[in-house]
């Protein structure tokens, strides 16, 4: 049986998270079919640890428990221990996240799963401390209880696992899609909107870029969806979830006010946010949304650019300290900044000797430039130059230590595709060059697609790799108007249908794929939209029919915040915007790139859903601007 060390030595994984486990005394195995056969032969329960190299609490549990000789000895004697990188195997992560959430209401990373020898979960949680704290039992106590349950109450344990399995198999709730679902979903999302700080809920805050993108594409009676999207993106830009020095966004904040994040930075989340902030700039014409977009691009280029695409993540920890790369002691600020810059930072970012995170300062905007300029007796322009100078000094001061950051240098097809789509949106909306993104996409396709699509070297593509690569190729078409990208997209769609579509749904392995979005849009909803789009481009009714069947499979569910990608697909289904014109006019209209905008060469016309109109070039643009909630500040008319 191949253990984790041999698995990595033979090049079957390049995961940074798995490599980190090689120094632990636990005898880890990779997630393979052979592991379950071994567990059945030895009749042992399976411990599945699911995490990522960027995850702070994964490192804590690794150091506290999996590096402890006594715990390791107990695990090695009584369990088959499996290590999974959630970025390498997001389908496995999602399967067990849903299982443990259904059982305990918990989710996140590290995910600690206890499974029968056949791999079906019967208990689990997230972080378990070595000693009892945070209201959680000691890990050894949990292990002994789980083992006792497995050995002495086997029938009951198997019944729990079977119940969880049945619950998760019931993902399809059939219904008939109708436009009213969009309005109900919007009401559901706005019902949990935080009216004070933006975002969703009243505790820790996640960016939820797909949900915000949905709000930007809706229009209700009082424009509440647009107003709230604007507020949320502004609060995020000002908050500590935004890296004010290096650009980009952290994964989430631990508080309602967006102040203190968990300091990991993930490539796919920033790719989705690049799309959302670019669209927001088109909707509102606000400078801060342009700055947010430019900052994301800068972060991706300086920290995550790889030869083939983009690396996966930057770890939260630096020199053994959570957030150490992004926080500054007051002494450091005094040493790096001049007196005027330090004064401006005190007013604008509220830096202090006490700090706001473990005695250090994590930057968040605490006042408006107008207020601070007045307080300092200078012009707004002078203040912005002073702040910019201070940020640049801090950037240079910290960037020299960049090589000490732990960066997961795995390059996954789906994540790089999301980023390439973001770069195309950014390029077209801000009228920058998209050639760089197109070359990235072509290089990725050339390396990863030969008869089948690969997720990485040695690993076949998952549903999400097909879904996001097809979407990227459609975006490449929008940027270039070259139909070769649509032909590639169609070829991949055919393989994706053959590999993943059955029983009116898309499957990841034996399980129906979830419609819920996580840190990025769900692969199912993206695939639905791809088929709607390709069906229109190629006048291929089979694609449209498959998309409709899958939409129906989920239509009976309640929809809202966690499946906003499905709602975007519904918009494409009910109201695609098909614009026909000559190539020169289409090139001019590319800045209106959107999930439901389809550009085709032909006579001047636009079809909104089932309503088509012949119109001149001015009318074409006017219709698009109105339909996409475009600001009058955004150039065009």
C-alpha positions as CSV (number, residue, x, y, z in Angstrom):
1,X,0.0,0.0,0.0
2,X,1.4,3.4,-1.0
3,X,1.7,5.8,1.8
4,X,1.8,9.6,1.5
5,X,5.6,9.9,1.2
6,X,5.8,7.4,-1.7
7,X,2.8,9.0,-3.3
8,X,4.5,12.4,-3.4
9,X,7.9,10.9,-4.3
10,X,6.4,9.3,-7.4
11,X,5.0,12.7,-8.5
12,X,1.4,11.9,-7.9
13,X,0.9,15.2,-6.0
14,X,2.7,18.5,-5.7
15,X,0.5,19.7,-2.9
16,X,2.3,21.9,-0.4
17,X,-0.2,20.8,2.3
18,X,0.5,17.1,1.8
19,X,4.3,17.7,1.7
20,X,4.1,19.5,5.1
21,X,2.6,16.3,6.6
22,X,5.6,14.2,5.7
23,X,7.4,15.4,8.9
24,X,4.6,14.4,11.2
25,X,4.7,11.1,13.1
26,X,1.2,10.1,11.9
27,X,1.3,7.5,9.1
28,X,-0.6,9.4,6.5
29,X,-2.1,8.0,3.3
30,X,-3.4,9.8,0.2
31,X,-7.1,9.7,-0.7
32,X,-7.2,6.7,-3.1
33,X,-9.5,3.7,-3.6
34,X,-6.7,1.4,-2.2
35,X,-7.0,3.2,1.1
36,X,-10.6,2.1,1.6
37,X,-9.7,-1.5,0.6
38,X,-7.0,-1.5,3.3
39,X,-9.4,0.0,5.9
40,X,-12.0,-2.8,5.1
41,X,-9.3,-5.5,5.2
42,X,-8.1,-4.2,8.6
43,X,-11.6,-3.2,9.7
44,X,-10.5,0.2,11.0
45,X,-12.2,3.5,10.9
46,X,-10.7,6.2,8.7
47,X,-9.6,9.7,9.9
48,X,-9.7,12.1,7.0
49,X,-8.0,15.4,7.6
50,X,-8.9,18.0,4.9
51,X,-7.1,21.4,4.8
52,X,-4.8,23.6,2.8
53,X,-1.4,25.1,3.1
54,X,-2.9,28.6,3.6
55,X,-5.1,27.6,6.6
56,X,-3.9,28.9,9.9
57,X,-5.9,26.5,12.1
58,X,-4.8,23.6,10.0
59,X,-1.2,24.4,11.0
60,X,-2.2,24.8,14.6
61,X,-3.8,21.3,14.6
62,X,-0.9,19.8,12.8
63,X,1.5,21.2,15.4
64,X,-0.6,20.5,18.4
65,X,-2.0,17.1,17.7
66,X,-0.6,15.4,14.6
67,X,2.9,16.1,15.7
68,X,2.3,14.8,19.2
69,X,3.9,11.3,19.6
70,X,1.1,9.9,21.9
71,X,-1.7,11.0,19.6
72,X,0.2,9.8,16.5
73,X,0.8,6.4,18.2
74,X,-2.9,6.0,19.0
75,X,-3.9,7.0,15.4
76,X,-1.4,4.7,13.8
77,X,-2.6,1.7,15.8
78,X,-6.4,2.3,15.5
79,X,-7.1,4.4,12.4
80,X,-6.3,4.6,8.7
81,X,-5.3,8.3,8.4
82,X,-5.8,10.1,5.2
83,X,-4.7,13.6,4.3
84,X,-6.5,15.7,1.6
85,X,-5.6,19.1,0.1
86,X,-8.9,20.8,-0.4
87,X,-7.5,22.8,-3.3
88,X,-6.2,19.7,-5.0
89,X,-9.5,17.7,-4.5
90,X,-12.3,20.3,-4.1
91,X,-14.9,17.6,-5.0
92,X,-13.8,15.4,-2.0
93,X,-13.7,18.5,0.3
94,X,-17.2,19.5,-0.8
95,X,-18.6,16.0,-0.3
96,X,-17.3,15.8,3.3
97,X,-18.1,19.4,4.1
98,X,-21.7,18.7,3.3
99,X,-21.7,15.5,5.3
100,X,-20.2,17.1,8.5
101,X,-22.4,20.2,8.1
102,X,-25.5,18.0,7.9
103,X,-24.4,16.1,11.0
104,X,-23.0,18.9,13.3
105,X,-23.8,22.2,11.6
106,X,-20.0,22.9,11.4
107,X,-17.9,23.5,8.3
108,X,-14.6,24.9,7.3
109,X,-11.0,24.0,7.6
110,X,-9.4,22.0,9.0
111,X,-12.2,19.5,8.4
112,X,-11.8,16.5,10.6
113,X,-13.8,13.5,9.3
114,X,-14.3,10.1,10.8
115,X,-15.5,7.6,8.3
116,X,-16.4,3.9,8.0
117,X,-14.0,1.7,6.0
118,X,-16.1,2.4,2.9
119,X,-15.5,6.1,3.2
120,X,-18.9,7.2,4.4
121,X,-18.7,9.8,7.2
122,X,-20.3,9.1,10.6
123,X,-18.8,11.9,12.7
124,X,-16.5,14.9,12.4
125,X,-15.9,18.6,13.1
126,X,-13.4,21.2,12.3
127,X,-10.5,22.1,14.6
128,X,-10.1,19.9,17.7
129,X,-7.6,21.2,20.3
130,X,-5.1,18.9,21.9
131,X,-6.4,20.0,25.3
132,X,-10.0,21.0,26.1
133,X,-10.6,24.7,25.2
134,X,-12.9,27.0,23.2
135,X,-15.7,24.8,24.4
136,X,-14.3,21.9,22.4
137,X,-13.2,18.5,23.8
138,X,-9.6,17.4,23.8
139,X,-8.7,15.6,20.5
140,X,-7.6,12.3,22.3
141,X,-10.9,12.2,24.1
142,X,-12.7,12.5,20.7
143,X,-10.5,9.8,19.1
144,X,-11.3,7.4,22.0
145,X,-15.0,8.1,21.8
146,X,-15.1,7.6,18.0
147,X,-13.1,4.3,18.2
148,X,-15.4,3.1,21.0
149,X,-18.5,3.9,18.9
150,X,-17.0,2.2,15.9
151,X,-16.2,-1.0,17.8
152,X,-19.0,-1.3,20.3
153,X,-21.9,0.4,18.6
154,X,-21.2,-0.6,15.0
155,X,-24.8,-1.0,13.9
156,X,-25.7,2.5,15.2
157,X,-22.6,4.0,13.6
158,X,-23.3,2.5,10.3
159,X,-26.9,3.7,10.5
160,X,-25.7,7.3,11.1
161,X,-23.4,7.1,8.0
162,X,-26.2,5.7,5.9
163,X,-28.6,8.4,7.0
164,X,-26.0,11.1,6.1
165,X,-25.4,9.5,2.7
166,X,-29.1,9.4,1.9
167,X,-29.5,13.0,2.9
168,X,-26.7,14.1,0.6
169,X,-28.0,12.0,-2.3
170,X,-31.2,14.1,-2.2
171,X,-29.6,17.2,-3.8
172,X,-32.1,17.4,-6.7
173,X,-35.5,19.0,-5.9
174,X,-37.3,19.2,-9.2
175,X,-39.3,22.3,-10.1
176,X,-40.2,24.5,-13.0
177,X,-37.9,27.6,-13.4
178,X,-39.7,30.9,-13.6
179,X,-38.6,34.5,-13.5
180,X,-40.3,35.0,-10.1
181,X,-37.5,32.9,-8.5
182,X,-35.0,35.7,-9.2
183,X,-37.1,38.2,-7.2
184,X,-37.7,35.8,-4.3
185,X,-34.0,35.0,-4.2
186,X,-33.2,38.7,-4.1
187,X,-35.5,39.2,-1.2
188,X,-33.9,36.3,0.6
189,X,-30.4,37.7,0.1
190,X,-31.4,41.2,1.2
191,X,-33.1,39.8,4.3
192,X,-29.7,38.8,5.7
193,X,-27.9,41.9,4.5
194,X,-26.1,44.0,7.2
195,X,-27.4,47.5,6.8
196,X,-24.6,49.0,8.8
197,X,-21.4,47.4,7.5
198,X,-22.5,45.7,4.3
199,X,-22.0,42.1,3.7
200,X,-24.2,39.2,4.9
201,X,-24.9,38.2,8.4
202,X,-23.8,39.9,11.6
203,X,-20.7,37.9,12.7
204,X,-17.7,37.0,10.7
205,X,-17.8,38.2,7.1
206,X,-17.0,36.5,3.8
207,X,-16.8,38.5,0.5
208,X,-19.4,36.3,-1.3
209,X,-18.4,37.7,-4.8
210,X,-20.9,35.7,-6.7
211,X,-23.8,36.9,-4.6
212,X,-22.6,40.5,-5.0
213,X,-22.3,40.0,-8.7
214,X,-25.9,38.9,-8.8
215,X,-27.0,42.0,-6.9
216,X,-25.1,44.2,-9.5
217,X,-27.2,42.5,-12.2
218,X,-30.6,43.0,-10.6
219,X,-32.8,46.0,-10.5
220,X,-35.7,46.3,-8.0
221,X,-38.2,49.0,-7.3
222,X,-36.0,51.1,-5.1
223,X,-32.6,49.9,-6.4
224,X,-31.9,48.2,-3.1
225,X,-29.8,45.5,-4.7
226,X,-27.5,48.0,-6.4
227,X,-27.3,50.2,-3.3
228,X,-26.4,47.3,-1.1
229,X,-23.8,45.9,-3.6
230,X,-22.2,49.4,-3.7
231,X,-22.2,49.6,0.1
232,X,-20.7,46.1,0.6
233,X,-17.9,46.6,-1.9
234,X,-17.1,50.0,-0.4
235,X,-16.9,48.6,3.1
236,X,-14.7,45.8,1.9
237,X,-12.4,48.2,0.1
238,X,-12.1,50.3,3.3
239,X,-11.8,47.3,5.6
240,X,-9.1,45.0,6.8
241,X,-10.2,42.3,4.5
242,X,-8.5,44.4,1.8
243,X,-4.7,44.5,1.7
244,X,-4.0,48.2,1.5
245,X,-0.3,47.7,0.9
246,X,-0.1,44.9,-1.6
247,X,-3.6,44.8,-3.0
248,X,-6.0,41.9,-3.2
249,X,-8.3,40.5,-0.5
250,X,-8.0,38.1,2.4
251,X,-10.4,35.2,2.7
252,X,-12.7,36.5,5.4
253,X,-12.8,38.6,8.5
254,X,-13.5,37.4,12.0
255,X,-15.7,40.4,12.8
256,X,-18.8,42.1,11.5
257,X,-16.9,45.3,10.7
258,X,-14.5,43.8,8.1
259,X,-11.5,44.8,10.4
260,X,-9.4,41.7,11.2
261,X,-9.1,39.0,8.6
262,X,-7.8,35.5,8.6
263,X,-4.8,36.4,6.6
264,X,-4.7,33.8,3.9
265,X,-5.1,35.0,0.3
266,X,-6.6,32.6,-2.2
267,X,-6.2,32.9,-6.0
268,X,-9.8,31.9,-7.0
269,X,-11.4,34.3,-4.5
270,X,-9.4,37.2,-5.9
271,X,-10.2,36.1,-9.4
272,X,-13.9,36.3,-8.7
273,X,-13.5,39.6,-6.9
274,X,-11.7,41.0,-9.9
275,X,-14.8,40.2,-12.0
276,X,-17.1,41.7,-9.4
277,X,-15.2,44.9,-8.7
278,X,-14.7,45.5,-12.5
279,X,-18.5,45.2,-13.0
280,X,-19.1,47.4,-10.0
281,X,-16.9,50.1,-11.6
282,X,-19.0,49.9,-14.7
283,X,-22.2,50.2,-12.6
284,X,-21.0,53.1,-10.4
285,X,-17.9,54.7,-12.0
286,X,-16.3,54.9,-8.6
287,X,-12.6,55.4,-8.3
288,X,-12.3,53.1,-5.3
289,X,-13.6,50.2,-7.4
290,X,-11.0,50.9,-10.1
291,X,-8.3,50.9,-7.3
292,X,-9.6,47.7,-5.9
293,X,-9.4,46.0,-9.3
294,X,-5.9,47.3,-10.0
295,X,-4.8,46.2,-6.6
296,X,-6.0,42.6,-7.2
297,X,-4.2,42.5,-10.5
298,X,-1.0,43.8,-8.9
299,X,-1.2,41.2,-6.1
300,X,-1.8,38.4,-8.5
301,X,1.2,39.4,-10.7
302,X,3.6,40.0,-7.9
303,X,2.8,37.0,-5.6
304,X,1.0,34.3,-7.5
305,X,2.1,34.4,-11.2
306,X,3.5,31.1,-12.4
307,X,4.9,30.1,-15.8
308,X,1.7,28.2,-16.7
309,X,-0.9,30.3,-14.8
310,X,-1.3,31.2,-11.1
311,X,-0.3,29.7,-7.9
312,X,-3.0,28.7,-5.4
313,X,-2.5,30.7,-2.2
314,X,-0.4,32.6,0.2
315,X,-0.3,31.2,3.8
316,X,-1.7,33.3,6.6
317,X,1.3,32.7,8.8
318,X,4.7,34.4,8.5
319,X,7.7,33.6,10.6
320,X,5.3,31.6,12.9
321,X,3.0,34.6,13.4
322,X,-0.5,34.9,12.0
323,X,-0.7,37.9,9.7
324,X,3.0,38.8,10.4
325,X,3.6,39.9,6.8
326,X,0.7,42.3,6.8
327,X,0.9,43.9,10.2
328,X,3.2,46.6,11.6
329,X,4.3,47.5,15.1
330,X,4.1,51.2,15.8
331,X,7.9,51.3,16.1
332,X,8.2,49.9,12.5
333,X,5.8,52.6,11.3
334,X,7.9,55.3,13.0
335,X,11.1,53.9,11.5
336,X,9.7,53.6,7.9
337,X,7.4,56.7,7.6
338,X,8.4,60.3,7.9
339,X,6.5,62.5,10.5
340,X,3.9,63.8,8.0
341,X,3.2,60.3,6.7
342,X,2.8,58.9,10.2
343,X,0.5,61.6,11.1
344,X,-1.7,61.0,8.0
345,X,-1.7,57.2,8.8
346,X,-2.8,57.9,12.4
347,X,-5.8,59.9,11.1
348,X,-6.7,57.8,8.0
349,X,-5.8,54.2,9.1
350,X,-6.1,54.8,12.9
351,X,-2.7,53.3,13.6
352,X,-1.6,53.6,17.2
353,X,1.0,52.3,19.7
354,X,-1.5,49.8,21.0
355,X,-2.4,48.5,17.5
356,X,-5.6,46.6,16.6
357,X,-4.2,43.1,16.3
358,X,-2.0,41.5,18.9
359,X,-0.1,44.7,19.6
360,X,0.4,45.5,15.9
361,X,-1.4,47.5,13.3
362,X,-3.4,46.0,10.5
363,X,-4.5,48.8,8.2
364,X,-8.1,49.7,7.5
365,X,-9.5,53.0,6.4
366,X,-11.1,54.8,9.4
367,X,-11.9,58.2,8.0
368,X,-12.6,60.0,4.7
369,X,-9.9,61.8,2.8
370,X,-11.9,65.0,3.1
371,X,-12.1,64.8,6.9
372,X,-8.4,63.9,7.3
373,X,-7.3,66.6,4.9
374,X,-9.3,69.2,6.8
375,X,-7.9,68.0,10.1
376,X,-4.3,68.2,8.8
377,X,-4.9,71.6,7.1
378,X,-3.9,70.3,3.6
379,X,-5.6,69.6,0.3
380,X,-7.1,66.3,-0.5
381,X,-4.6,65.9,-3.4
382,X,-1.7,66.5,-1.0
383,X,-3.1,64.0,1.5
384,X,-3.5,61.3,-1.2
385,X,0.1,61.9,-2.3
386,X,1.3,61.6,1.3
387,X,-0.7,58.4,1.9
388,X,0.6,56.9,-1.4
389,X,4.2,57.7,-0.5
390,X,3.7,56.0,2.9
391,X,2.2,52.9,1.4
392,X,5.0,52.7,-1.1
393,X,7.6,52.9,1.7
394,X,5.8,50.1,3.7
395,X,5.5,48.1,0.5
396,X,9.3,48.2,-0.2
397,X,10.1,47.6,3.5
398,X,8.0,44.4,3.6
399,X,8.4,43.1,0.0
400,X,12.1,42.4,0.6
401,X,10.9,39.5,2.8
402,X,8.5,38.1,0.2
403,X,10.5,34.9,-0.3
404,X,9.9,33.9,3.3
405,X,6.1,33.7,2.6
406,X,4.7,30.2,2.2
407,X,3.1,30.1,-1.2
408,X,1.4,27.0,-2.4
409,X,2.9,26.7,-5.9
410,X,0.3,24.2,-7.2
411,X,-1.3,25.5,-10.5
412,X,-4.8,24.1,-11.0
413,X,-6.7,24.5,-14.2
414,X,-10.0,25.7,-12.7
415,X,-8.4,28.4,-10.5
416,X,-6.1,29.8,-13.3
417,X,-9.2,29.9,-15.6
418,X,-11.1,31.9,-13.1
419,X,-8.2,34.4,-12.9
420,X,-7.9,34.6,-16.6
421,X,-11.6,35.4,-16.9
422,X,-11.1,38.1,-14.3
423,X,-8.2,39.6,-16.2
424,X,-10.4,39.7,-19.4
425,X,-13.2,41.5,-17.6
426,X,-10.7,43.9,-16.1
427,X,-9.0,44.5,-19.5
428,X,-12.3,45.1,-21.4
429,X,-14.1,47.2,-18.8
430,X,-11.1,49.4,-18.2
431,X,-10.1,49.3,-21.8
432,X,-6.7,47.8,-21.1
433,X,-4.9,45.3,-23.1
434,X,-6.3,41.7,-22.9
435,X,-3.5,40.1,-24.9
436,X,-1.7,39.0,-21.7
437,X,-4.8,37.2,-20.4
438,X,-5.4,35.6,-23.8
439,X,-1.9,34.3,-24.0
440,X,-2.2,32.9,-20.5
441,X,-5.4,31.1,-21.5
442,X,-3.8,29.7,-24.7
443,X,-0.8,28.4,-22.8
444,X,-2.9,26.8,-20.1
445,X,-5.1,25.1,-22.8
446,X,-2.1,23.9,-24.8
447,X,-0.5,22.3,-21.7
448,X,-3.6,20.9,-20.0
449,X,-5.9,19.7,-22.9
450,X,-4.9,16.7,-24.9
451,X,-8.0,14.5,-25.6
452,X,-9.1,15.2,-22.0
453,X,-8.6,18.2,-19.7
454,X,-6.1,17.8,-16.8
455,X,-6.5,19.5,-13.4
456,X,-2.8,19.4,-12.9
457,X,0.0,17.1,-14.2
458,X,-1.0,13.6,-13.5
459,X,-4.6,14.3,-12.4
460,X,-7.6,14.3,-14.7
461,X,-9.8,17.3,-14.7
462,X,-12.8,17.6,-12.4
463,X,-16.2,19.1,-13.3
464,X,-15.0,22.5,-12.1
465,X,-11.9,22.4,-14.4
466,X,-14.2,21.9,-17.4
467,X,-16.7,24.5,-16.3
468,X,-14.3,27.3,-15.6
469,X,-12.1,26.6,-18.6
470,X,-15.1,26.7,-21.0
471,X,-16.2,30.0,-19.4
472,X,-12.7,31.4,-19.8
473,X,-12.7,30.4,-23.5
474,X,-16.1,32.1,-24.0
475,X,-14.5,35.2,-22.4
476,X,-11.6,34.9,-24.8
477,X,-14.0,35.0,-27.7
478,X,-15.6,38.1,-26.3
479,X,-12.2,39.7,-26.0
480,X,-11.0,38.7,-29.5
481,X,-14.2,37.9,-31.5
482,X,-12.2,34.9,-32.8
483,X,-14.5,31.9,-33.1
484,X,-11.6,29.4,-32.5
485,X,-12.2,29.9,-28.8
486,X,-15.8,28.9,-29.1
487,X,-14.8,25.8,-31.0
488,X,-12.4,24.9,-28.2
489,X,-15.2,25.6,-25.7
490,X,-17.6,23.4,-27.6
491,X,-15.1,20.5,-27.7
492,X,-14.6,20.7,-24.0
493,X,-18.3,20.9,-23.4
494,X,-18.9,17.7,-25.3
495,X,-16.3,15.9,-23.1
496,X,-17.8,17.5,-20.0
497,X,-21.2,16.3,-20.9
498,X,-20.0,12.8,-21.6
499,X,-17.9,12.6,-18.4
500,X,-20.1,14.3,-15.8
501,X,-23.8,14.6,-17.1
502,X,-26.4,11.9,-16.2
503,X,-29.8,11.7,-14.7
504,X,-30.6,15.3,-15.5
505,X,-27.6,16.6,-13.5
506,X,-23.9,16.9,-13.3
507,X,-21.9,14.6,-11.0
508,X,-18.6,14.6,-9.3
509,X,-17.7,10.9,-9.1
510,X,-20.7,9.0,-7.7
511,X,-22.3,12.0,-6.1
512,X,-24.5,14.8,-7.6
513,X,-22.5,18.0,-7.7
514,X,-23.7,20.7,-5.3
515,X,-25.3,23.8,-6.6
516,X,-24.0,25.8,-3.7
517,X,-21.2,28.4,-4.2
518,X,-18.3,28.3,-1.8
519,X,-15.4,30.8,-2.2
520,X,-16.2,30.8,-5.9
521,X,-19.2,30.1,-8.1
522,X,-20.3,26.4,-8.1
523,X,-19.1,24.4,-11.1
524,X,-22.7,23.2,-11.8
525,X,-24.1,26.7,-12.2
526,X,-21.1,27.7,-14.4
527,X,-21.7,24.6,-16.6
528,X,-25.4,25.5,-17.0
529,X,-24.5,29.0,-18.1
530,X,-21.8,27.6,-20.5
531,X,-24.3,25.4,-22.2
532,X,-26.9,28.2,-22.5
533,X,-24.3,30.4,-24.1
534,X,-22.9,27.8,-26.4
535,X,-26.4,26.7,-27.4
536,X,-27.1,30.3,-28.6
537,X,-23.8,30.7,-30.3
538,X,-24.0,27.4,-32.2
539,X,-27.8,27.2,-32.4
540,X,-27.4,23.8,-30.7
541,X,-30.7,22.9,-29.0
542,X,-29.2,19.9,-27.3
543,X,-27.0,22.2,-25.1
544,X,-30.0,24.4,-24.2
545,X,-32.1,21.3,-23.4
546,X,-29.4,19.9,-21.1
547,X,-29.1,23.3,-19.4
548,X,-32.9,23.4,-18.9
549,X,-33.0,19.9,-17.4
550,X,-30.3,20.7,-14.9
551,X,-32.0,24.0,-14.0
552,X,-35.2,22.1,-13.3
553,X,-33.3,19.6,-11.1
554,X,-32.6,22.3,-8.6
555,X,-35.6,24.6,-9.2
556,X,-37.6,23.2,-6.3
557,X,-34.9,24.4,-3.7
558,X,-35.1,27.6,-1.9
559,X,-32.6,30.0,-3.5
560,X,-30.5,32.9,-2.2
561,X,-27.1,33.8,-0.9
562,X,-25.4,30.4,-1.2
563,X,-26.4,29.6,-4.8
564,X,-26.1,33.0,-6.5
565,X,-24.3,31.3,-9.4
566,X,-27.5,29.3,-10.1
567,X,-29.4,32.7,-10.1
568,X,-26.9,34.1,-12.7
569,X,-27.6,31.0,-14.8
570,X,-31.3,31.7,-14.5
571,X,-30.7,35.2,-15.8
572,X,-28.9,33.8,-18.8
573,X,-31.8,31.4,-19.3
574,X,-34.6,33.9,-19.1
575,X,-33.0,37.0,-20.5
576,X,-29.9,36.4,-22.6
577,X,-28.8,39.6,-24.4
578,X,-27.8,38.6,-27.9
579,X,-26.2,41.6,-29.7
580,X,-25.6,41.4,-33.4
581,X,-23.6,44.0,-35.4
582,X,-20.5,44.3,-37.6
583,X,-17.1,43.4,-36.1
584,X,-16.0,47.0,-35.6
585,X,-19.1,47.8,-33.6
586,X,-18.8,44.6,-31.6
587,X,-15.3,45.5,-30.7
588,X,-16.5,48.8,-29.3
589,X,-19.2,46.9,-27.3
590,X,-16.9,44.4,-25.7
591,X,-16.7,46.6,-22.6
592,X,-20.2,45.4,-21.8
593,X,-18.9,41.8,-21.2
594,X,-21.3,40.0,-18.9
595,X,-22.4,36.5,-18.1
596,X,-25.6,37.0,-20.2
597,X,-24.3,39.2,-23.0
598,X,-23.6,37.4,-26.3
599,X,-21.9,39.2,-29.2
600,X,-22.4,37.8,-32.7
601,X,-21.6,39.2,-36.1
602,X,-24.7,40.2,-38.1
603,X,-27.1,43.0,-38.7
604,X,-27.7,45.6,-36.0
605,X,-30.1,44.0,-33.6
606,X,-30.5,43.0,-29.9
607,X,-32.6,40.3,-28.4
608,X,-33.5,40.5,-24.8
609,X,-34.9,37.1,-23.9
610,X,-37.5,36.4,-26.5
611,X,-37.9,40.0,-27.6
612,X,-35.8,41.2,-30.6
613,X,-35.4,44.7,-32.0
614,X,-33.7,46.1,-35.0
615,X,-31.8,49.2,-34.0
616,X,-28.8,51.4,-34.8
617,X,-25.5,51.5,-33.0
618,X,-26.6,54.2,-30.6
619,X,-29.7,52.3,-29.6
620,X,-27.7,49.1,-29.2
621,X,-25.5,50.7,-26.6
622,X,-28.3,52.4,-24.9
623,X,-30.2,49.1,-24.4
624,X,-27.0,47.4,-23.0
625,X,-26.3,50.3,-20.6
626,X,-29.8,50.2,-19.3
627,X,-30.0,46.4,-19.0
628,X,-26.6,46.2,-17.2
629,X,-27.2,49.0,-14.8
630,X,-24.3,51.0,-16.3
631,X,-23.4,54.3,-14.6
632,X,-23.6,57.5,-16.6
633,X,-20.0,58.1,-15.4
634,X,-18.8,55.0,-17.4
635,X,-17.7,56.2,-20.8
636,X,-19.7,55.2,-23.8
637,X,-22.5,57.3,-25.0
